[in-house]
Amino acid sequence: MSLTADDVNKIAHLARLGIDSQDIKSYAKDLSGMLDLMTQMSELNTDNVEPMAHPMDQAQRLRTDVVTEQNNREKFQAIAPQVDTGLYLVPKVIE
């Protein structure tokens, strides 16, 4: 698929990107190459390919879920300007 300068300008406008007019041909070539690669990849037969979560197929090292901090909620809320039933009260910022 070959993109034109108009296509690149439309894409840049939708993405809210500013592109110099001298770079439009280069962007059109690069984006067209990417779309051609995606077209080639979509034509591949992947029926016998199993999906994988990670290319290295390794087990994730997990740490044990242990509480390491003490609960300082009461201490922090004691110095807060406004608290109501365990919640911090803040000024309204959106009208």
C-alpha positions, 0 to 999 in steps of 0.5 A: 500500500502506498501512501500519498502526501495527502494521506500523511497530512491527514494522519498527522492532523488526526494525530495532532502532529506537526510535520515539516513539508520537506519530510512528508515524502520520507514519512510517506515512504516509511509509513508505506513500508510499515503497512506493506510489512503488516500486509505481508504478515497478515498473509502468513499461515499461523494456524499451527502457531501457539500463542505465547505470553512472552517470547522467552517462555520463562516463568515469572519470578514472584516475591511473596506478598508480605506486608513490610510497612506498618499502618500509619493511617491514623498518624497521617490523618491526624495531621491532615487539614480535613478528614471525614470517616477515614477519607481525606477531604480536598477542594473541588478542582473541577466545576 
